[in-house]
Amino acid sequence: MNEELQFCLDSAEENMAKSINHFESELLKISAGRANPHMLSNVKVDYYGTMTPLTQVQM
């Protein structure tokens, strides 16, 4: 029983660390003044029926 509990705690700790890392990376995208092209890096658009990153769309 103790092994199962330790496994659950380790798994939860790992998932929480991943969540914090992801949150920190998302916070870096927030602009506090000037526009930054990196803010659009995750924007995808429908391009000929396929969801394509905005940076790869030909105009």
N, C-alpha and C positions, 0 to 999 in steps of 0.2 A: 504494500500500500504506500509506503514511504517513497519508493521509486516512482510510482505513478504521480504522486504529488510533486516531486522534484522535477519530473518531466514537464508537467503542466506549468510549473513556475518558470522553468527555463524557456519553454515555448512562448509563454506570455511576455517574458522579458525581451526576447528576441523580436517578437512582433511589435512591441511598444517602441523599441529602438528604431526599427524600420519606419514606423509611423512618424517618429520625431524627425528622422533624417529627411523623409519626404516633405514634411511640413516646413522644415528649414529651407529646403530647395525651392519650394513654392513661394516662401516669403521673399526670397532673393529676386523674384520676378516682379515684385511690386515696385512701381516707380513712385518716387517722392518728388518729382519735379519734371524732369525732361523725359521725352518719349524715348523708349528703348526698343530697338527691333527684336530683341530677345523675348519681349512680352508676347509676341505673336508666334513663337516657335511651336506651340502646341495647338494652334488653330488649324483645323482641317475643314476643307470644303468639298462639296460634291463636284467632281471633275470627270465628266463623261461616265457617270455611274459608279465612280470609285471615290472613297473618301481619301483625299490627298492632302498632305501638309501644304499650307499656303505658300511656303517658300519654293515649292516645286511646280507650282502652276504657271504655265506659259500664257502670257497675255497677247 
